[in-house]
Amino acid sequence: MRSFAAILCFALMIAYAITTPRRRARAATTTVTADAGDVTVKPESLDFGKQVIGTVSKAQRVTVTNSGSAKVYVNSVAVGGDDWQQFSVTSDTCTGSTLDPQKSCIIDVVCTPAKQGSIKTVLSITNSASPQTVTLSGNGINSVDVPPSSLRF
């Protein structure tokens, strides 16, 4: 008796499913328009020129500006690439900061060549708008290649 009742119940469910008009699901559409932040970085490259091997250069500054209409969060600032060990960030007011529209932060970078010849790497700025990069370059020279300064008496 149990199996007959189960079969009858199953048959009724199928009959109901076949004869009942189906409702069409309505797709929910949501449009979200958000102001995007827009980040500009100046300058786009830093050239440290000729620098004596093992000596620290004068710092050069990169300015990161939120030129958009929404806040921008700066996640990180990092030096990376082939010669990354020869460049370092000495000051960074950007990492972990939220830039309001038209506001800026700064990053100072130095070069300390460890080898003779051309060196090049990239400063990467990760943020909530769009990642930015600044090319860093220099030229390591031996101290004997530096001309003596003019002496005045």
N, C-alpha and C positions, 0 to 999 in steps of 0.2 A: 504494500500500500504506500509505503514511503516513497519508493522509487516512482510509482505512478503519479503521486502528488508533485514530486520534484520535476518530472517530465512535463506535466501539465502546466506548472508554474513557468518553466522555461519556455514552453510553447507560447504561452500568453505574453510573456515579455517580448518575444520575437515578433509576434503579431502586432503588439502595440508599437514597437519600434518601426515596423514596416508601414503601418497605416497612419501614424501620427506625422503631421507636417513638420518638417525640420525648420528650425529657426536659423537664420543666417547670423553668424557672429559679426558684429560690427567692429571694425577696426578702430581702435582709439588712436588718434593722431594728436601729437603734441608738438608744437613748434616752439623752440626756445631760441631766442635771439639774445646773445650776450655780447657786450662790448669786449673786444679782445685787447689785451695789452700789446704794446708794440715797443720793442726794445731796440735802441740804437747804441752802438759802441764806437767811441772815438778815442784815439785813432784806430784804424783797422789793422795797423801793423806798427811794431816798434823795432827800429834798427839801432842796435847799440854800437855799431861801427867797430873800429879797431879797439880791442881791449886786451891788456896784458894778461897772459895766462895766470890764473890764481889770484887775481885782484878783483875786487867787487866794483862794479860800475856804479855810476850815479843812478839813482832810481828814476824810472820813467813811469808816467801815470796813464792809466786807462780810465775813462769816464763812461759809466753805464747809465743810460737815461731811459726812463719810461716815457716814451713819446706817444703812448696811446691814451685811451680814456678810461681804462680799468686798472686796478691795482695789479702789480706783478711781483711775484715772490721769487727771489734769487736763491736757488737751491745750493749751488756750489760754484767754486772757482778753482780750477786745477790746471797745472802745467803738464802737458803730455806730448809725446812724440820722440823722435830719435835722440835729440840732445836735451831732453827735459831736465837732466841733472845740473845743467849749466845755467839754468834760469830759476829764479825763485820769487815768490810773492812775499813782499816785506810788509805790506799793509793792505787790508781788505775790509772795507766797510759794507761790502755787498752780500757776502754769504750769510744766509739766514735772515736777510732783511726783506721787508715788503715795501716796494716803491709805489708811492701814490703817483697818479698821472703827473707828468712834467717834473718829477723829482729824479735825483741822480745819486749814485754812490761811486766810490773810487777804488781802484786797485793799483798798487805800486809794485813794479817788477824791477829786479836787478839781474844783471848777467855776470857770471863768474866763470869765464872759459877755463876748461880743464885740458884743452888740446889746441894745437895750432891749426888754423884754417877756419873755414866757414862753419858756423853752427846755426841750426834752425829748429824751431819747435812751435808749438801752438798753446795759447792760453785759451781754455774752454770755459765758458760762462753758461751754466745750465740754469734755466729759469722757467716760469710757468707760461711764458708767451712763446718763445722760440729760442733754441740754443744759439749762442753766438761764439765766434772764434776770433782771436787776434793772433796774427803771425808774429813770432818773436825771432829775431836774427841778430847775428853778431859775427865778429871775426877775431879769433884768438891769435895773439901775436906774442913773440918772445920779447922780453924786456930789452934785449940788445937791438931790436928793431925800432925802438922808440927814439926819435931824435932828441938830443939834449935841448932843453929850453934855452932861449936866448938870455944871456946874462947882461944886465945893465949896471954900470958903475956910475 
